[in-house]
Amino acid sequence: MKSRLLPLTIAAAAAAALATGAASAQTTQKADGQWRGSLGAGASVTSGNTRSTSANLNAEAIRLTSGDKTRLYATAVYGKNNGVESANLLRGGGRYDYDLSTRVFAFGGIDMERDKIGNLKSRFAPSVGLGYHVIRNANTTFDVFGGIGYVQDDFFRPVVIDGSLRSDYGRAELLLGEESTHKISNTTSFRQRFVMYPNLDNTGEYRAVFDAGLAVAMSSRMSLTVGLVNRYNSDPGPGVKKSDTLFVTGIAVKFD
């Protein structure tokens, strides 16, 4: 895939997120069928030689039972630098997991995105697959999963993809990943997720995403958070780095 959208999208999101320093709290997960959520927000304003404003908002909601799990998420990032829009990003989606046995589960999910700076008018990416609970107890969970998905991108301005100028691009992708959560202590928790997306239309090309987060509770609702995000594109185009990394810290609120 010869698209240059991914690096532009990540660069804009990274700049705004670093400016605001906001990160979302890790939502409490209890298998009682109740919805729980977290909300993180931040903003910054500078004046003088450089005039800039930025803001972001992150939200997550999770409902967990002994046999299934539903997760919803949303992210918004906006920024201006010397009067020029530097970030305008909306991202959201969700995933539903259903246990077929004590170890095996099926899942279905949808991810959506809009990034004005990255020339992405809309992205719609449904996926389905199967997973396996390698570890599942009160303090630690570790899952591996795989499946298939389809990605449909629509652009504000046509871009060159596979040698052709296109205003939209759809392709099938594999989904291979793992994720884990760890309760380190009564006040500290950690989670991470790594997913690869091999392109089925162009063999050898792939995307990869790694997310990790540490949360330290300051009270029953507020947490100090540290997050690391890395996005990789095997073919981002000439003159563009394949890997982008974002590191953020902040304070977030949980709703239990």
Wavefront OBJ file of the C-alpha trace (Angstrom):
o trace
v 0.000 0.000 0.000
v 1.584 3.275 -1.120
v -0.564 5.517 1.082
v 1.077 8.367 3.031
v -1.855 8.890 5.387
v -0.601 6.943 8.375
v 2.562 8.991 9.065
v 0.695 12.287 8.634
v -2.096 11.170 10.941
v 0.286 10.040 13.656
v 2.444 13.157 13.397
v -0.563 15.421 13.930
v -1.936 13.351 16.802
v 1.477 13.087 18.440
v 2.086 16.825 18.315
v -1.251 17.643 19.937
v -1.049 14.884 22.526
v 2.437 15.857 23.582
v 1.330 19.462 23.939
v -1.628 18.626 26.164
v -0.040 15.794 28.127
v -3.393 14.065 28.566
v -3.897 10.333 28.803
v -6.868 8.191 29.682
v -7.112 6.257 32.917
v -7.275 2.487 32.882
v -10.931 1.582 33.300
v -11.742 -0.725 36.205
v -12.764 -4.184 34.981
v -15.089 -6.308 37.134
v -17.136 -9.235 35.838
v -20.459 -7.979 37.227
v -22.179 -6.760 34.052
v -21.921 -3.081 35.011
v -20.658 -0.363 32.685
v -17.499 1.410 33.860
v -15.551 4.160 32.166
v -12.640 6.589 32.221
v -12.122 10.074 30.856
v -8.914 12.002 30.219
v -8.645 15.549 28.898
v -6.040 18.258 28.511
v -5.334 21.629 26.909
v -2.494 24.095 26.469
v -2.151 27.707 25.265
v 1.048 29.604 24.438
v 1.551 33.211 23.294
v 4.417 35.491 22.339
v 6.869 34.426 19.649
v 4.805 31.271 19.157
v 1.020 31.211 19.419
v -0.475 27.761 19.820
v -3.520 26.070 21.283
v -4.257 22.374 21.628
v -6.776 20.110 23.304
v -7.589 16.429 23.423
v -10.206 14.172 24.937
v -10.045 10.413 25.522
v -12.932 8.259 26.725
v -13.391 4.537 27.338
v -16.284 2.379 28.546
v -16.175 -1.334 29.404
v -18.854 -3.852 30.361
v -17.548 -7.221 31.560
v -19.357 -10.404 32.594
v -18.181 -13.953 33.226
v -18.851 -14.806 29.568
v -18.363 -11.682 27.463
v -16.778 -8.242 27.248
v -17.777 -5.035 25.469
v -15.339 -2.146 25.042
v -16.040 1.260 23.471
v -13.526 4.058 22.969
v -13.294 7.554 21.491
v -10.499 10.097 20.970
v -10.560 13.710 19.758
v -7.489 15.886 19.118
v -7.431 19.502 17.918
v -4.615 22.034 17.658
v -3.476 25.308 16.069
v 0.032 26.700 15.665
v 0.435 30.411 14.774
v -3.121 30.452 13.462
v -2.679 27.375 11.277
v -4.609 24.217 12.088
v -2.100 21.554 13.133
v -4.394 18.741 14.285
v -8.010 17.791 13.677
v -8.573 14.147 14.482
v -11.541 12.020 15.543
v -11.197 8.327 16.293
v -13.607 5.813 17.807
v -14.806 2.241 17.801
v -15.431 -0.820 19.866
v -15.031 -4.578 20.200
v -17.228 -7.373 21.537
v -15.683 -10.592 22.893
v -17.765 -13.719 23.549
v -16.362 -16.752 25.367
v -16.931 -19.995 23.451
v -15.259 -21.900 26.308
v -13.164 -21.078 29.342
v -10.180 -20.444 27.031
v -11.452 -19.720 23.504
v -13.383 -16.572 22.545
v -14.782 -15.012 19.380
v -14.683 -11.278 18.708
v -16.035 -8.664 16.358
v -15.021 -5.026 16.207
v -15.243 -1.758 14.301
v -12.707 1.075 14.175
v -13.512 4.477 12.641
v -11.344 7.516 12.008
v -11.344 11.000 10.466
v -8.190 13.099 10.158
v -8.377 16.388 8.266
v -4.646 17.114 8.483
v -3.801 13.582 7.338
v -6.205 13.886 4.335
v -8.358 11.077 5.710
v -12.017 11.933 5.253
v -13.164 8.671 6.807
v -11.875 5.226 7.681
v -14.204 2.314 8.396
v -12.563 -0.948 9.510
v -14.696 -3.909 10.700
v -12.992 -7.133 11.810
v -13.859 -10.586 13.191
v -11.791 -13.428 14.608
v -10.956 -15.867 17.384
v -8.793 -15.544 20.489
v -7.364 -17.607 23.331
v -7.155 -16.708 27.054
v -3.609 -17.816 27.944
v -3.805 -16.322 31.469
v -7.004 -15.169 33.149
v -7.056 -14.349 36.870
v -7.766 -11.385 39.145
v -4.296 -9.866 38.791
v -3.213 -10.840 35.265
v -4.819 -11.485 31.897
v -3.037 -12.418 28.682
v -4.831 -13.051 25.378
v -3.686 -13.916 21.863
v -6.005 -13.419 18.884
v -6.241 -13.484 15.122
v -8.791 -12.733 12.456
v -9.589 -10.897 9.261
v -10.838 -7.403 8.514
v -11.602 -4.945 5.748
v -10.475 -1.316 5.653
v -12.218 1.366 3.598
v -10.479 4.752 3.356
v -11.964 7.886 1.770
v -9.735 10.916 1.193
v -10.308 14.680 1.106
v -7.812 14.911 -1.792
v -6.885 12.055 -4.169
v -3.621 10.262 -3.351
v -1.372 7.904 -5.297
v -1.827 4.294 -4.162
v -0.293 1.369 -6.082
v 0.558 3.675 -8.973
v -2.958 5.077 -9.375
v -4.535 8.353 -8.234
v -7.466 7.425 -5.978
v -10.067 9.218 -3.879
v -10.789 6.026 -1.890
v -9.063 2.741 -1.169
v -10.397 -0.540 0.229
v -8.389 -3.619 1.106
v -8.550 -6.808 3.152
v -6.178 -7.286 6.089
v -5.231 -10.052 8.474
v -5.321 -9.337 12.206
v -2.710 -10.933 14.506
v -2.199 -9.725 18.045
v -1.783 -10.102 21.794
v -2.773 -8.029 24.818
v -2.383 -8.225 28.582
v -3.356 -6.450 31.800
v -1.405 -6.558 35.062
v -2.411 -5.445 38.542
v 0.995 -4.687 40.000
v -0.332 -3.450 43.356
v -3.515 -2.023 44.875
v -2.684 1.359 43.312
v -0.694 0.492 40.182
v -1.806 -1.243 36.983
v -0.250 -1.828 33.571
v -1.583 -2.934 30.218
v -0.174 -3.428 26.726
v -1.377 -4.433 23.263
v 0.413 -5.346 20.044
v -1.340 -5.978 16.719
v -0.053 -6.618 13.200
v -2.174 -6.018 10.091
v -0.695 -7.789 7.022
v -2.167 -6.415 3.782
v -3.847 -9.237 1.846
v -4.004 -7.224 -1.385
v -0.279 -6.400 -1.382
v 1.737 -9.283 0.048
v 4.667 -8.189 2.199
v 3.152 -4.886 3.280
v 1.746 -4.479 6.780
v 0.852 -2.104 9.577
v 1.710 -2.660 13.258
v 0.459 -0.952 16.417
v 1.858 -1.148 19.951
v 0.155 0.527 22.925
v 1.231 0.431 26.578
v -0.022 2.299 29.614
v 0.792 2.563 33.329
v -1.691 4.042 35.808
v -0.966 4.952 39.429
v -4.018 5.802 41.536
v -3.890 9.068 43.475
v -7.424 8.527 44.822
v -10.326 6.169 44.184
v -11.163 8.075 40.987
v -8.069 9.981 39.818
v -4.900 8.450 38.411
v -1.513 9.566 37.184
v -1.024 7.975 33.758
v 1.910 7.276 31.462
v 1.365 6.029 27.919
v 3.503 4.860 25.010
v 2.216 4.381 21.454
v 4.167 3.190 18.414
v 2.769 2.966 14.885
v 4.675 1.216 12.090
v 4.017 1.200 8.348
v 6.234 -1.010 6.182
v 5.741 1.222 3.127
v 4.926 4.814 4.112
v 6.339 6.334 0.907
v 9.609 8.095 -0.054
v 11.100 10.435 2.536
v 8.797 9.311 5.357
v 9.950 7.317 8.384
v 8.329 3.937 8.845
v 7.957 4.226 12.644
v 6.339 6.913 14.810
v 6.437 6.904 18.629
v 4.339 8.939 21.058
v 4.941 9.261 24.823
v 2.367 11.039 27.018
v 1.749 11.635 30.720
v -1.271 13.128 32.425
v -4.114 12.820 34.904
v -7.402 11.059 34.211
v -10.660 10.251 36.015
v -12.431 6.892 36.331
v -16.186 6.374 36.655
v -17.013 3.113 38.480
l 1 2 3 4 5 6 7 8 9 10 11 12 13 14 15 16 17 18 19 20 21 22 23 24 25 26 27 28 29 30 31 32 33 34 35 36 37 38 39 40 41 42 43 44 45 46 47 48 49 50 51 52 53 54 55 56 57 58 59 60 61 62 63 64 65 66 67 68 69 70 71 72 73 74 75 76 77 78 79 80 81 82 83 84 85 86 87 88 89 90 91 92 93 94 95 96 97 98 99 100 101 102 103 104 105 106 107 108 109 110 111 112 113 114 115 116 117 118 119 120 121 122 123 124 125 126 127 128 129 130 131 132 133 134 135 136 137 138 139 140 141 142 143 144 145 146 147 148 149 150 151 152 153 154 155 156 157 158 159 160 161 162 163 164 165 166 167 168 169 170 171 172 173 174 175 176 177 178 179 180 181 182 183 184 185 186 187 188 189 190 191 192 193 194 195 196 197 198 199 200 201 202 203 204 205 206 207 208 209 210 211 212 213 214 215 216 217 218 219 220 221 222 223 224 225 226 227 228 229 230 231 232 233 234 235 236 237 238 239 240 241 242 243 244 245 246 247 248 249 250 251 252 253 254 255 256
